[in-house]
């Protein structure tokens, strides 16, 4: 399960989600600006308040790191 913690106003979040959709990767989009519980979960997992944060099977990626996402999902380009 992939979780993307994001906000609607974050341009990096928009780019990240577009990238995942283009690759056909399913993910849960979590708007932390609308859900304090999810915001706290993101902070607890990442130690960060900034978005995006990606959780891929417990592996945390802060920011949009295309190569790390592909590596964790074992996708070759």
C-alpha positions as CSV (number, residue, x, y, z in Angstrom):
1,X,0.0,0.0,0.0
2,X,1.3,3.4,-1.0
3,X,0.2,6.5,0.9
4,X,0.9,10.0,-0.3
5,X,0.5,12.7,2.3
6,X,-0.1,15.9,0.5
7,X,-2.0,19.2,0.4
8,X,-3.9,20.6,-2.6
9,X,-1.8,23.8,-2.7
10,X,1.6,21.9,-2.9
11,X,3.0,21.9,-6.5
12,X,5.5,19.1,-5.7
13,X,2.5,17.0,-4.4
14,X,0.6,17.6,-7.7
15,X,3.7,16.6,-9.7
16,X,4.3,13.5,-7.6
17,X,0.7,12.3,-7.9
18,X,0.7,12.9,-11.7
19,X,3.9,10.8,-11.9
20,X,2.4,7.9,-10.0
21,X,-0.8,8.1,-12.2
22,X,1.3,8.1,-15.4
23,X,3.1,5.0,-14.1
24,X,-0.2,3.3,-13.3
25,X,0.7,3.1,-9.6
26,X,-2.2,3.0,-7.2
27,X,-2.0,5.1,-4.1
28,X,-4.0,6.6,-1.3
29,X,-4.0,10.4,-1.5
30,X,-4.2,11.8,2.0
31,X,-4.9,15.5,2.4
32,X,-3.2,16.5,5.6
33,X,-4.6,20.0,5.5
34,X,-8.0,18.5,6.1
35,X,-7.2,15.7,8.5
36,X,-5.3,16.4,11.8
37,X,-5.0,12.7,12.6
38,X,-3.4,11.9,9.3
39,X,-1.1,15.0,9.7
40,X,0.1,13.7,13.0
41,X,0.6,10.2,11.5
42,X,2.7,11.8,8.8
43,X,4.8,13.7,11.3
44,X,5.3,10.6,13.5
45,X,6.4,8.6,10.5
46,X,8.7,11.1,8.8
47,X,9.7,13.6,11.5
48,X,8.6,16.3,8.9
49,X,5.8,18.8,8.6
50,X,6.4,19.4,4.9
51,X,4.7,17.6,2.1
52,X,4.8,15.5,0.1
53,X,5.7,12.4,2.2
54,X,5.3,9.0,0.6
55,X,4.9,5.8,2.6
56,X,5.7,2.7,0.5
57,X,5.2,-0.4,2.7
58,X,6.7,1.4,5.7
59,X,9.6,3.0,3.8
60,X,9.3,6.8,4.1
61,X,10.3,9.2,1.3
62,X,10.2,12.9,2.1
63,X,9.7,15.1,-1.0
64,X,9.3,13.9,-4.6
65,X,12.3,11.5,-5.1
66,X,11.4,9.8,-8.4
67,X,14.4,7.5,-8.4
68,X,13.8,6.3,-4.8
69,X,10.1,5.7,-5.6
70,X,11.0,3.6,-8.6
71,X,13.7,1.7,-6.6
72,X,11.3,0.8,-3.8
73,X,8.7,-0.3,-6.2
74,X,11.3,-2.2,-8.3
75,X,10.3,-0.4,-11.5
76,X,12.9,-0.1,-14.2
77,X,12.8,2.8,-16.7
